[in-house]
């Protein structure tokens, strides 16, 4: 019996990856440059082809947050998600979330993004939990510019999802997980029902071989 529904965010609940959307938002506010956008696009391409050094990319990106108060980032992300991200959440994604909620399942976004990006999406969709990459803060609520291992990617996503499942009272083999990316294969292989949503070519091939559902949101 399915007791939980887990959703990746980028290119799954949201039709596009959110990193470049965020930099575009900052550019519109005069807080980022075309060079910043080009760097993120390079990381996105490397991620798509499975050659990105996730920890190095995260360390470089988060270094720009050093000294920023958590309240500042949270407010900025709320504004960004409302205007730039939620318009990219399609009707099909909303219906699936609603169907799982109506069935009484535990709902969570499980994403490599930060909780500050994911929580506004979760609140807008009525999803009660977020499992995400954690940003380190000092004792004053200010970011250090580092992340708390592990990143919520690959095996790190499995570890963080397992912690959440233990706390929420379900097993991963009682969950359905929706994702677009081969990087999520470790978690897709752990759940009761893996679903490939808008899959990249490598995940599409595996999903066809294993007869996993393939959906387009």
trRosetta pair geometry for C-beta under 8 A, 3 or more apart (Angstrom, degrees):
i j d omega theta_ij theta_ji phi_ij phi_ji
1 174 6.7 6 85 -146 63 99
2 5 7.2 46 165 -65 122 79
2 103 7.6 22 89 130 110 143
2 105 6.1 -22 131 -103 95 133
2 174 6.3 144 -136 173 33 64
2 175 6.8 83 -150 -126 81 21
2 176 5.5 2 -137 -24 133 102
2 192 6.3 -150 -94 72 79 142
2 193 6.7 -31 -92 11 122 127
3 105 6.0 155 171 -132 27 82
3 106 6.4 24 142 13 76 100
3 170 4.3 -167 100 -125 128 133
3 171 7.9 78 44 37 129 64
3 174 4.3 9 23 146 106 122
3 175 6.9 -59 63 -75 70 62
4 105 5.5 156 -108 -180 21 99
4 106 4.1 -27 -109 65 89 99
4 107 7.4 179 -159 -73 69 27
4 108 7.0 -2 -174 11 112 104
4 165 7.0 -126 9 -114 168 90
4 168 7.1 87 -94 111 134 141
4 170 4.8 162 -27 87 121 159
4 174 6.3 80 16 106 91 86
4 175 4.0 -31 76 -106 101 96
4 176 7.4 -170 96 28 57 62
5 96 7.9 -171 -179 151 145 92
5 97 7.6 173 112 -122 140 52
5 100 3.8 -35 -4 -154 158 157
5 105 4.9 79 -10 116 95 141
5 106 7.4 174 25 82 61 50
5 107 5.4 -12 66 -108 95 71
5 108 7.7 164 88 29 52 62
5 175 6.9 173 -83 -160 22 80
5 176 5.2 -10 -116 62 71 99
5 177 8.0 167 -164 -82 46 37
5 178 7.7 18 -178 -7 89 105
6 108 5.3 -15 -114 70 74 93
6 109 7.8 119 -163 -127 62 13
6 110 4.8 8 -174 -2 111 126
6 131 7.8 -20 -142 30 112 129
6 161 6.6 28 -131 -136 157 123
6 175 5.5 34 -7 171 110 130
6 176 7.0 -177 30 89 72 48
6 177 4.4 -15 73 -107 109 80
6 178 7.2 -177 94 22 58 68
6 187 7.7 -99 110 161 148 130
6 191 7.1 -137 36 -95 125 148
7 12 6.1 176 -178 125 82 127
7 13 5.2 69 156 -52 129 114
7 97 7.2 -24 -47 -89 154 97
7 107 7.6 5 -1 -168 110 86
7 108 7.2 -180 26 94 74 46
7 109 5.3 -43 75 -109 93 60
7 110 6.8 143 64 23 36 75
7 127 7.2 -90 34 -116 128 152
7 177 7.7 -172 -75 -153 27 55
7 178 5.1 -4 -119 56 67 109
8 11 7.6 -19 119 69 120 74
8 12 4.0 103 81 7 92 156
8 13 7.1 -167 94 -4 51 88
8 109 7.7 64 -156 -162 11 72
8 110 6.4 -49 -84 76 52 76
8 111 6.0 114 -155 -94 56 75
8 177 7.6 66 -28 175 86 88
8 178 6.2 -126 21 101 82 67
8 179 4.0 84 -14 -111 138 78
8 180 6.3 -131 88 11 143 78
8 181 7.0 -177 -166 20 166 99
8 184 6.0 -77 -75 -77 137 160
8 197 7.6 -174 51 51 108 118
9 12 6.2 113 97 53 3 102
9 13 5.2 -43 -135 41 49 114
9 14 5.7 20 167 12 74 107
9 18 6.9 -25 128 -11 115 132
9 109 5.4 44 -66 -167 101 119
9 111 4.0 4 6 -96 114 139
9 113 5.9 -60 61 18 143 129
9 117 7.5 128 133 123 163 106
9 118 5.7 -118 -66 -111 154 94
9 121 6.3 103 -136 82 118 164
10 14 5.9 -33 -113 66 37 109
10 16 7.3 -47 -158 120 79 38
10 17 4.3 37 -169 -123 126 61
10 18 5.3 -119 -95 0 100 87
10 19 7.7 4 -107 -12 147 83
10 111 6.9 112 -3 -146 84 113
10 112 7.7 -48 16 47 123 95
10 113 6.7 128 -33 -39 110 120
10 180 7.4 -101 105 39 66 130
11 14 7.0 -16 -32 86 24 70
11 15 6.8 21 -123 178 44 27
11 16 6.6 8 -78 -146 69 13
11 17 5.8 -10 -36 -63 100 70
11 180 4.1 -88 114 45 108 167
11 181 7.1 93 72 -46 131 97
11 197 7.9 154 131 105 71 90
11 198 5.4 -138 168 100 85 131
12 93 7.6 123 141 -116 58 122
12 178 5.5 140 -171 127 125 97
12 179 5.7 -56 -84 -125 143 35
12 180 4.9 -147 -66 -22 84 100
12 197 4.8 87 -136 82 80 129
12 198 6.6 -158 -95 40 46 110
12 217 7.0 55 -175 43 42 141
13 89 5.9 -12 160 -122 79 100
13 93 5.0 122 -141 -166 56 139
13 97 7.8 53 -121 -56 110 125
13 109 6.9 -52 -5 -115 154 108
13 121 6.5 105 118 169 140 134
13 125 7.2 -72 -160 -52 132 164
13 178 7.9 103 -52 99 75 126
13 217 7.6 -46 -114 120 24 155
14 17 7.9 114 101 -104 113 15
14 18 6.0 43 96 -61 158 103
14 85 5.8 -45 -120 -167 137 90
14 88 5.0 51 -162 104 81 111
14 89 5.8 -50 -96 -76 61 75
14 121 6.9 -76 -51 -122 114 144
15 88 4.6 -124 32 179 95 95
15 89 7.5 -166 -17 -86 83 26
15 90 6.2 78 -58 -30 113 106
15 198 7.2 158 -141 -84 63 166
15 217 7.1 -145 -90 104 80 84
16 20 7.6 -81 153 60 117 105
16 21 6.3 117 101 -48 122 121
16 88 5.6 -65 17 -167 94 153
17 20 6.3 68 90 16 97 96
17 21 7.4 -176 102 -5 51 98
17 44 5.7 164 72 -128 158 119
17 47 8.0 119 -119 81 157 145
18 21 4.9 -60 -150 43 50 119
18 22 5.9 55 153 -28 79 100
18 85 6.1 17 -120 -110 114 116
18 113 6.1 13 62 -98 130 147
18 117 5.9 131 123 -173 149 135
19 22 5.9 -55 -155 30 29 111
19 23 6.8 22 152 -13 63 104
19 40 5.1 -166 136 -164 108 120
19 43 7.1 -73 123 86 159 124
19 44 6.5 -170 64 -71 125 104
19 61 8.0 -64 -147 -128 118 153
19 113 7.7 -154 -64 -105 81 101
20 23 5.6 -52 -147 38 39 109
20 24 6.2 44 152 -21 68 103
20 37 6.5 71 -145 -151 86 82
20 40 5.1 162 -87 120 71 127
20 41 6.1 61 -98 -75 127 72
20 44 6.2 -26 -36 -43 117 148
21 24 5.7 -54 -149 36 31 113
21 25 6.4 37 150 -22 64 104
21 80 7.6 126 131 174 96 110
21 84 5.2 152 174 150 111 122
21 85 6.3 114 130 -81 152 79
21 88 7.8 -107 -97 1 154 154
22 25 5.5 -50 -152 32 34 116
22 26 6.6 32 151 -16 65 103
22 80 6.1 41 -119 180 73 154
22 84 7.8 148 -82 100 44 149
22 117 7.1 -62 -74 -106 135 122
23 26 5.5 -51 -148 38 36 111
23 27 6.3 43 150 -24 66 102
23 32 5.1 -146 -162 147 74 164
23 36 5.4 -166 -152 124 122 105
23 37 4.8 163 127 -93 132 71
23 40 5.1 -165 -16 2 152 156
24 27 5.5 -49 -147 33 33 115
24 28 6.6 37 152 -22 63 101
24 37 6.7 70 -70 -109 67 123
24 84 7.4 162 84 -146 108 142
25 28 5.8 -53 -154 31 31 112
25 29 6.8 15 151 -6 63 109
25 80 4.6 44 -169 -125 170 107
25 83 7.8 127 -119 81 115 110
25 84 5.3 -92 -76 -31 117 163
26 29 5.7 -66 -152 46 36 105
26 31 4.2 -91 -170 82 89 98
26 32 3.6 71 108 -9 116 117
26 36 7.4 -56 88 106 130 151
27 30 7.5 46 -173 -72 32 20
27 31 7.4 -105 -67 56 23 59
27 32 4.6 -68 -64 74 67 95
27 33 7.0 134 -109 -88 95 10
27 34 7.3 73 -122 -65 136 53
27 36 7.5 -172 -69 65 99 118
27 37 6.5 -5 -51 -50 140 122
29 32 8.0 58 58 10 84 82
32 36 4.3 -100 -171 66 100 152
32 37 6.9 105 138 -45 120 82
33 36 5.0 111 54 0 67 97
33 37 7.4 -129 103 0 44 86
34 37 5.4 -52 -150 37 41 114
34 38 6.3 45 152 -23 70 102
35 38 5.6 -49 -147 33 33 113
35 39 6.6 36 153 -21 63 102
36 39 5.8 -54 -154 32 31 112
36 40 6.7 27 152 -15 65 105
37 40 5.8 -56 -151 37 34 109
37 41 6.3 36 152 -20 67 105
38 41 5.6 -52 -147 36 33 113
38 42 6.5 38 152 -23 64 102
39 42 5.7 -52 -154 31 32 114
39 43 6.7 31 149 -16 64 103
40 43 5.5 -52 -151 36 37 112
40 44 6.3 40 150 -23 68 103
40 61 7.9 77 -95 -103 90 119
41 44 5.5 -50 -147 33 34 114
41 45 6.5 36 154 -19 65 102
42 45 5.9 -53 -151 35 31 110
42 46 6.4 29 152 -16 64 107
43 46 5.6 -57 -147 40 33 111
43 47 6.1 38 152 -23 67 105
43 52 5.9 72 -162 -128 70 127
43 57 5.0 115 -131 -140 128 138
44 47 5.6 -52 -147 35 31 114
44 48 6.4 35 153 -23 64 104
45 48 5.7 -51 -149 31 31 114
45 49 6.6 8 159 0 64 109
46 49 6.3 -69 -147 49 29 96
46 51 5.0 -95 -161 79 82 83
46 52 3.8 115 119 -75 105 82
46 53 8.0 -32 148 9 142 59
46 57 7.9 180 78 -68 135 142
47 50 7.6 36 -178 -71 30 28
47 52 4.3 -6 -74 -12 61 147
47 54 7.9 79 -104 -89 96 86
47 181 7.9 -34 157 -141 99 140
47 183 7.3 -41 -170 -36 87 145
48 200 6.2 -177 -155 -129 77 138
50 182 6.4 -33 -80 81 120 127
50 183 7.1 -180 -109 -68 80 87
50 202 7.0 20 -37 2 133 165
52 57 5.9 -16 180 -20 107 146
53 56 3.9 22 114 26 120 117
53 57 6.1 146 84 -19 68 87
54 57 5.9 -61 -145 40 28 108
54 58 6.0 25 159 -18 66 110
54 112 7.5 -90 -152 -160 129 137
54 151 5.6 -152 139 76 124 162
54 153 5.2 -145 -155 79 163 160
54 154 7.6 -161 2 -1 158 118
55 58 5.8 -54 -142 39 29 110
55 59 6.2 32 157 -22 64 107
55 147 8.0 -134 -138 51 72 130
55 151 6.5 -150 -86 -16 71 132
56 59 5.8 -54 -146 35 29 112
56 60 6.5 25 156 -16 63 106
57 60 6.0 -58 -150 37 30 107
57 61 6.2 24 156 -15 66 110
58 61 5.8 -58 -142 41 30 107
58 62 5.8 20 164 -13 68 114
58 133 7.1 -121 -134 179 141 156
58 147 5.4 -16 148 -16 129 144
58 151 5.9 -159 -39 -96 165 135
59 62 6.2 -60 -137 42 23 103
59 63 6.5 41 157 -40 59 100
59 146 7.1 2 -124 -123 79 66
59 147 7.3 -103 -80 9 61 101
60 63 5.9 -43 -155 11 29 118
61 64 6.6 -55 -180 19 40 108
62 65 5.3 -50 -165 28 59 115
62 66 7.7 85 142 -45 70 77
62 135 6.5 -176 -137 -128 126 102
62 143 7.4 -130 -175 170 93 128
62 145 5.3 136 132 -170 83 49
62 146 6.3 125 116 -94 137 13
62 147 5.9 -171 -38 -44 168 86
63 66 5.9 -18 -168 -16 47 114
63 145 4.6 49 -124 -173 40 119
64 145 7.4 138 30 -127 23 100
65 68 4.8 -80 -166 30 68 127
65 73 6.8 22 -140 -80 119 137
65 135 7.0 -41 104 -161 157 139
65 143 4.3 -32 137 105 107 152
65 145 5.6 167 69 -99 74 62
66 143 6.2 -116 -103 108 30 89
66 144 6.1 -8 -120 163 83 29
66 145 3.1 -18 -66 -48 98 122
67 142 6.2 -14 -147 178 26 119
67 143 7.1 -38 29 68 24 78
67 145 7.6 15 -4 -45 68 107
68 72 5.5 -114 -177 71 92 130
68 73 5.8 85 135 -46 126 104
68 142 6.8 154 78 -157 29 75
68 143 5.1 0 61 32 84 115
69 72 4.6 97 65 -2 86 103
69 73 7.4 -165 92 -1 49 83
69 141 6.0 31 -155 119 81 95
69 142 5.5 -48 -96 -100 54 74
69 143 7.8 -166 -98 -2 7 81
70 73 6.0 -60 -152 40 36 106
70 74 6.0 35 154 -21 70 110
70 116 7.9 -153 -161 -82 76 129
70 137 6.1 -12 -57 -104 119 143
70 141 4.8 -93 17 179 114 87
70 142 7.2 -123 -21 -86 77 25
70 143 6.8 128 -71 -46 69 85
71 74 5.7 -54 -142 37 30 113
71 75 6.3 28 160 -16 65 107
71 141 7.0 34 -18 150 90 130
72 75 6.2 -60 -150 38 26 106
72 76 6.3 25 154 -18 63 111
73 76 5.6 -57 -145 39 32 113
73 77 6.1 28 158 -18 67 108
73 116 5.1 -20 135 -156 105 166
73 143 7.1 57 -22 -31 145 134
74 77 6.0 -57 -146 38 27 107
74 78 6.5 34 154 -24 62 104
74 116 5.4 -117 -96 -132 58 106
75 78 5.7 -49 -149 30 32 115
75 79 6.7 29 155 -15 63 105
76 79 6.0 -60 -156 37 31 108
76 80 6.2 27 151 -17 67 111
77 80 5.4 -54 -140 40 35 112
77 81 5.9 34 162 -20 70 106
77 114 7.9 -114 -96 86 154 114
77 116 4.3 152 -3 153 163 91
77 117 5.6 -118 -149 -84 129 47
77 119 7.9 74 117 53 133 92
77 120 6.0 -171 133 -9 92 132
78 81 6.2 -56 -144 36 23 106
78 82 6.4 24 158 -20 60 110
78 120 5.1 169 -113 -92 55 134
79 82 6.0 -59 -151 34 27 112
79 83 6.5 -3 164 5 63 113
80 83 6.6 -79 -149 49 24 91
80 84 5.3 -36 -177 33 67 122
80 85 6.6 57 132 -15 77 108
81 84 7.0 -71 -107 56 15 79
81 85 4.3 -41 -141 41 59 130
81 86 6.1 72 158 -32 73 92
81 117 7.0 150 -73 -157 114 54
81 120 3.7 139 63 101 159 138
81 121 5.9 -125 -156 -54 132 72
81 124 7.3 -159 142 -18 118 138
82 85 7.7 34 1 43 17 88
82 86 6.1 -7 -137 9 29 129
82 120 6.9 -89 -45 176 73 135
82 124 8.0 169 -99 -79 65 136
83 86 7.9 55 -4 34 9 97
83 87 7.8 -8 173 -10 32 114
84 87 7.3 -77 -171 29 15 105
84 88 7.9 -5 149 -5 52 115
85 88 6.0 -74 -167 37 40 107
85 89 7.4 42 145 -30 72 98
85 117 7.9 152 -83 -169 162 85
85 120 7.5 103 64 97 138 116
85 121 6.3 -81 132 -80 134 104
86 89 5.5 -41 -154 13 49 115
86 121 7.1 -177 -83 -112 78 71
86 124 5.6 -98 -109 164 126 168
89 93 5.4 -109 -171 78 80 138
89 94 6.5 94 143 -54 105 93
89 121 7.2 152 -68 -147 138 100
89 124 7.7 152 25 108 161 128
89 125 7.0 -128 -176 -75 157 117
90 93 5.1 102 60 7 74 101
90 94 7.2 -137 104 -3 42 90
90 217 5.2 168 55 162 127 77
91 94 5.6 -58 -151 38 35 112
91 95 6.2 35 154 -22 69 106
92 95 5.7 -53 -147 34 32 112
92 96 6.5 31 156 -19 65 104
92 215 7.5 -171 155 166 136 116
92 216 7.7 58 71 102 168 52
92 217 4.5 -147 86 -131 117 73
93 96 6.0 -56 -150 34 30 109
93 97 6.5 29 154 -16 64 106
93 125 7.9 -64 134 -121 99 138
93 217 4.6 76 -57 -174 89 135
94 97 5.8 -56 -151 37 31 111
94 98 6.3 30 153 -18 66 109
94 125 6.6 -140 -117 -130 72 97
95 98 5.6 -58 -148 39 31 112
95 99 6.2 35 154 -24 67 104
96 99 5.7 -50 -147 32 32 113
96 100 6.6 27 157 -13 64 104
96 178 7.4 74 137 -59 151 160
96 217 7.6 -68 3 -103 135 126
97 100 6.1 -61 -153 38 30 106
97 101 6.3 29 152 -19 66 108
97 107 6.7 70 -154 -142 85 142
97 125 5.2 -38 154 172 170 116
97 126 6.9 134 145 65 121 93
97 127 6.4 -77 -151 -67 125 99
98 101 5.6 -55 -146 37 32 112
98 102 6.2 33 155 -21 66 106
98 126 7.7 62 -92 60 67 134
99 102 5.8 -54 -148 35 29 111
99 103 6.5 26 153 -17 62 108
100 103 5.6 -57 -149 38 34 111
100 105 4.6 -62 179 52 89 127
100 107 6.0 122 111 -88 122 104
100 176 7.7 -136 -107 55 130 125
101 104 7.8 56 174 -63 34 20
101 105 7.2 -93 -85 51 26 77
101 107 6.1 -22 -79 -39 83 140
101 126 6.2 10 -91 118 159 122
106 128 7.4 -90 -158 60 67 119
106 129 7.1 6 175 13 96 134
106 168 5.3 103 -154 166 161 138
106 170 6.1 -158 25 -2 139 141
107 126 7.6 46 75 116 158 71
107 127 4.5 -118 130 -137 118 76
107 128 5.7 103 64 22 91 83
107 129 6.8 158 94 30 55 86
108 122 8.0 -11 -148 -122 42 127
108 127 6.6 132 -109 174 18 109
108 128 7.3 -55 -80 71 64 66
108 129 3.9 -36 -104 84 94 104
108 130 6.6 173 -161 -86 81 20
108 131 5.6 44 163 -7 128 100
108 164 6.3 101 -136 157 169 149
108 168 7.8 -117 -46 -49 133 163
109 118 4.9 -173 104 -170 140 116
109 121 6.5 83 -76 92 162 115
109 122 5.1 -119 0 -78 124 104
109 127 5.7 86 -29 125 90 153
109 129 7.5 -170 27 98 62 57
109 130 5.0 -9 61 -118 99 73
109 131 7.1 -167 94 34 52 66
109 132 7.4 17 107 -62 98 99
110 131 4.4 -1 -114 65 75 114
110 132 7.8 -163 -149 -68 35 53
110 152 6.9 -148 -179 175 71 124
110 157 6.2 96 160 -167 108 104
110 160 7.4 155 -149 98 97 107
110 161 5.4 22 -133 -89 142 107
110 164 7.7 -145 -97 34 106 156
110 177 7.2 -40 46 -137 138 107
110 187 7.1 -169 126 -176 146 166
111 117 7.7 -111 114 91 145 109
111 118 5.1 172 44 -90 138 133
111 130 7.4 -38 27 -162 104 89
111 131 7.3 139 22 83 57 64
111 132 5.3 -4 69 -107 85 85
111 133 7.8 -81 109 -4 69 81
111 152 6.3 60 94 108 35 134
112 132 7.5 81 171 -152 5 66
112 133 5.7 32 -172 -31 50 117
112 151 6.3 30 -147 163 91 101
112 152 5.0 -166 -104 85 46 82
112 153 4.4 44 -108 -73 122 93
112 157 6.9 -61 -71 -76 81 114
112 183 7.8 -7 -44 118 144 138
113 117 4.3 -79 157 73 129 136
113 118 5.5 146 86 -48 112 98
113 132 6.0 -48 84 -146 60 114
113 133 6.7 -152 110 25 14 103
114 117 5.1 98 60 7 78 97
114 118 7.0 -161 95 0 41 93
114 132 5.8 80 -177 153 20 131
114 133 5.8 -63 -90 72 52 90
114 134 8.0 104 -138 -110 73 18
114 135 5.8 10 -131 -31 120 116
115 118 5.5 -65 -136 48 37 105
115 119 5.4 41 169 -32 76 107
115 130 5.3 120 -131 115 87 137
115 132 4.3 169 -66 57 66 141
115 133 7.9 -146 -25 64 70 48
115 134 7.2 23 -14 -103 114 59
115 135 7.9 -126 26 8 91 95
116 119 6.6 -31 -121 24 22 109
116 120 8.0 22 171 -10 46 100
116 135 7.8 -16 -6 9 115 136
117 120 7.4 -73 -175 31 26 100
117 121 7.4 13 146 -7 62 114
117 132 7.7 165 56 -147 88 148
118 121 5.7 -66 -159 41 42 111
118 122 5.9 42 150 -24 77 108
118 130 4.5 136 115 -145 123 129
118 132 5.0 -164 15 -76 146 139
119 122 5.3 -52 -141 36 36 114
119 123 6.2 36 161 -20 69 103
119 130 5.3 -85 -79 -24 71 157
120 123 5.8 -51 -144 36 31 110
120 124 6.4 32 157 -20 63 107
121 124 5.8 -59 -150 37 29 110
121 125 6.3 7 160 -1 66 114
121 127 7.6 -1 118 38 75 128
122 125 6.3 -73 -147 48 26 97
122 127 4.0 -95 -150 75 78 103
122 128 7.3 -148 171 -14 114 6
122 129 7.2 -129 -157 69 146 19
122 130 5.2 -112 -36 -64 155 103
123 126 7.7 35 -173 -70 28 29
123 127 7.8 -76 -45 50 22 71
127 130 7.6 91 116 -67 112 73
129 164 6.6 130 156 -161 140 126
129 168 7.1 -53 -61 -82 168 137
131 152 6.2 159 139 -137 80 140
131 157 7.7 101 126 -154 118 71
131 160 5.0 144 -179 135 109 109
131 161 5.6 99 142 -88 167 61
131 163 8.0 147 -131 67 118 93
131 164 4.8 -79 -84 -40 125 151
132 152 5.4 -128 -167 11 25 158
132 160 7.8 -139 32 157 14 155
133 147 5.9 -31 170 -150 108 131
133 151 4.9 -7 -114 -147 117 68
133 152 4.5 -130 -59 13 66 95
133 153 7.4 7 -72 -23 116 90
134 147 6.5 118 80 -168 56 78
134 148 4.0 -33 93 48 113 116
134 152 7.9 101 -15 -33 68 105
135 143 5.7 -28 153 -126 122 110
135 146 7.8 137 -161 88 62 41
135 147 5.9 -58 -107 -110 49 64
135 148 7.1 46 107 -2 1 90
136 143 7.0 99 82 -155 58 65
136 144 4.6 -38 105 36 107 118
136 145 7.8 -36 65 52 103 33
136 146 4.5 -4 33 80 135 87
136 147 6.3 172 -14 -137 92 9
136 148 5.2 134 -70 -55 82 82
137 140 7.9 -133 166 62 98 51
137 141 6.0 -7 179 -138 139 26
137 142 6.2 136 -157 66 87 31
137 143 5.6 -56 -99 -93 73 43
137 144 6.5 178 -118 -15 19 86
138 141 7.7 -52 71 19 68 20
138 142 5.2 -11 40 62 104 89
138 144 5.8 115 -44 -67 85 95
147 151 6.2 31 135 -83 153 83
149 156 7.4 -105 -170 -122 68 127
150 153 7.8 -126 149 43 98 69
150 155 7.3 -59 161 98 164 79
150 156 3.1 -143 131 -122 122 111
150 159 5.8 77 39 55 132 141
150 160 7.1 -133 70 -39 94 101
151 156 4.9 84 74 101 54 164
152 156 5.7 -128 -104 122 20 102
152 157 4.9 73 178 -96 64 72
152 160 4.9 -50 -111 32 93 157
153 156 5.3 27 51 56 53 116
153 157 5.6 44 -96 -37 7 103
153 183 6.0 -32 -170 161 91 125
154 157 6.1 132 50 11 22 98
154 158 7.6 -50 133 -1 43 96
154 183 5.6 -75 -67 -176 77 82
154 184 7.8 -119 -86 -90 36 32
154 186 5.7 72 -175 10 55 134
155 158 5.3 -46 -154 32 45 116
155 159 6.4 47 148 -21 69 101
155 186 5.3 -122 -83 -165 56 175
156 159 5.5 -49 -147 34 36 113
156 160 6.4 29 156 -13 67 105
157 160 6.0 -56 -144 42 31 105
157 161 6.0 32 156 -19 66 110
157 184 6.5 -53 83 -122 162 76
157 186 6.9 137 63 74 99 111
157 187 5.2 -69 113 -40 112 132
158 161 5.8 -58 -143 41 27 110
158 162 6.1 31 156 -24 64 107
158 172 7.9 20 -152 -114 80 162
158 186 4.9 -83 -41 130 128 115
158 187 5.0 -163 -81 -79 76 79
158 190 6.0 119 -130 -15 110 155
159 162 5.8 -54 -149 32 27 112
159 163 6.7 28 152 -19 61 103
160 163 5.7 -49 -151 32 35 113
160 164 6.6 35 151 -17 64 104
161 164 5.6 -55 -150 38 35 112
161 165 6.2 37 152 -22 68 106
161 172 6.4 78 128 -103 113 116
161 187 5.8 86 14 -126 159 124
161 190 7.8 138 93 83 135 142
162 165 5.6 -51 -144 36 32 112
162 166 6.3 36 155 -21 65 103
162 172 6.3 -45 -95 -44 73 126
163 166 5.8 -53 -150 34 29 112
163 167 6.5 23 154 -13 63 109
164 167 5.8 -61 -150 41 31 107
164 168 5.9 15 159 -8 69 116
165 168 5.9 -64 -136 47 27 102
165 169 8.0 -119 172 46 53 17
165 170 5.3 -88 -157 79 86 73
165 171 6.2 70 166 -134 131 18
165 172 5.4 -87 -66 -58 170 71
165 175 7.1 -97 -104 -36 122 137
166 169 7.9 37 174 -65 24 30
170 174 4.9 -120 -178 77 102 128
170 175 6.6 109 128 -59 128 96
171 174 4.7 93 61 1 80 104
171 175 7.6 -144 100 -14 49 91
172 175 5.5 -57 -156 24 44 120
172 187 7.7 -119 -158 -154 130 76
172 190 4.6 -13 138 140 139 108
172 191 5.5 -97 168 -91 82 62
173 190 7.0 -101 -66 163 72 63
173 191 6.6 171 -104 -152 36 30
173 192 5.2 94 -177 -64 53 81
174 192 5.9 41 -111 -26 15 132
175 191 4.6 -78 84 -138 88 108
175 192 6.1 147 54 16 37 93
175 193 7.7 -130 116 39 42 77
176 191 6.3 122 -120 156 18 134
176 192 6.5 -56 -71 69 59 91
176 193 4.1 -20 -111 71 88 109
176 194 7.8 -178 -157 -77 61 18
176 195 6.4 29 178 -9 101 114
177 184 7.5 -156 145 162 126 125
177 187 5.7 -141 176 135 169 104
177 188 5.9 -139 87 -100 124 56
177 191 4.4 159 -3 -5 111 163
177 193 7.4 162 21 86 60 61
177 194 5.8 -21 64 -114 93 62
177 195 6.9 -178 87 29 44 78
178 195 4.7 -25 -103 76 71 111
178 197 4.8 33 -178 -16 99 132
178 215 7.6 -42 -138 51 111 128
179 184 4.0 -89 167 81 164 159
179 187 7.4 103 -27 79 152 113
179 188 6.1 -110 41 -69 128 110
179 194 7.7 -45 31 -160 100 89
179 195 7.6 128 22 79 57 63
179 196 7.0 -41 77 -118 63 49
179 197 6.5 148 70 32 11 93
179 203 7.5 -122 109 -148 92 157
180 184 7.8 86 52 19 43 133
180 196 7.1 86 -119 -168 35 68
180 197 5.5 -67 -72 82 76 72
180 198 4.7 -23 -113 83 118 86
180 199 5.5 -172 -156 -104 56 39
180 200 6.2 86 151 -23 83 79
180 203 6.9 149 162 56 38 157
181 184 5.1 96 75 2 84 99
181 199 7.6 -177 -60 -144 23 64
181 200 5.6 41 -116 0 56 122
181 203 6.1 176 180 -38 12 143
182 185 5.4 0 -172 -37 58 112
182 200 6.0 -83 -12 67 92 120
182 202 4.2 -17 -56 97 145 119
182 203 4.5 -150 -66 -58 71 86
182 206 7.1 115 -114 8 96 137
184 187 5.3 -51 -174 46 80 106
184 188 5.5 88 125 -29 87 102
184 203 7.8 23 53 -104 91 138
185 188 5.3 -57 -137 40 34 116
185 189 6.1 33 164 -21 68 107
185 203 7.2 -154 -71 -107 92 92
185 206 7.0 -6 -113 109 118 171
186 189 6.1 -62 -152 35 25 108
186 190 6.8 20 152 -21 60 111
187 190 5.5 -58 -149 33 39 113
187 191 6.6 32 160 -23 71 105
188 191 6.6 -59 -147 27 28 105
188 194 3.8 67 -168 -128 87 133
188 196 7.9 32 -132 -72 145 76
188 212 7.6 7 178 -125 120 161
189 194 7.1 3 -63 -55 32 144
191 194 5.8 129 64 -66 106 71
193 213 7.8 16 178 15 100 117
194 207 7.7 -137 118 -111 111 91
194 210 8.0 17 67 106 129 137
194 212 5.0 -40 92 -136 97 136
195 212 6.6 -172 -106 168 31 102
195 213 4.8 -20 -125 74 85 107
195 214 7.8 167 -170 -90 66 23
195 215 6.1 7 173 8 112 116
196 199 3.9 -4 175 -62 115 130
196 203 5.3 166 -130 143 122 110
196 204 6.4 152 156 -93 152 51
196 206 8.0 149 -73 77 140 87
196 207 4.0 -64 -10 -80 146 154
196 212 5.7 95 -10 109 100 121
196 213 7.0 -175 32 95 71 54
196 214 4.8 -20 74 -110 107 71
196 215 7.2 158 86 24 54 66
197 214 7.9 165 -84 -161 30 49
197 215 5.0 -22 -108 73 75 95
197 216 7.3 150 -161 -96 63 23
197 217 5.4 7 -170 -1 116 115
198 215 7.8 -37 -26 97 57 64
198 216 5.9 92 -76 -129 69 61
198 217 6.1 -79 -31 38 108 81
199 203 4.0 -129 -165 93 113 109
199 204 4.2 155 96 -63 123 75
199 207 6.0 -146 -55 -3 171 142
199 214 6.3 -74 1 -136 125 100
200 203 5.2 81 53 17 75 103
200 204 6.9 -138 92 -12 32 93
201 204 5.5 -55 -144 34 30 116
201 205 6.5 32 158 -22 64 103
202 205 5.9 -51 -154 30 32 111
202 206 6.7 25 152 -12 63 106
203 206 5.7 -57 -148 41 37 108
203 207 5.9 40 154 -23 70 107
204 207 5.7 -54 -143 37 29 112
204 208 6.4 28 157 -19 63 105
204 214 6.6 59 -131 -123 77 136
205 208 6.0 -56 -152 35 29 109
205 209 6.4 27 153 -18 64 108
206 209 5.6 -55 -147 37 34 112
206 210 6.0 8 162 1 69 113
206 212 7.6 15 118 18 77 128
207 210 6.3 -69 -139 51 25 94
207 211 7.9 -115 166 61 55 2
207 212 4.1 -88 -146 61 79 108
207 213 7.6 -63 -172 74 117 25
207 214 5.2 113 130 -73 143 100
208 211 7.4 25 -172 -76 29 40
208 214 7.3 -2 -67 -39 73 138
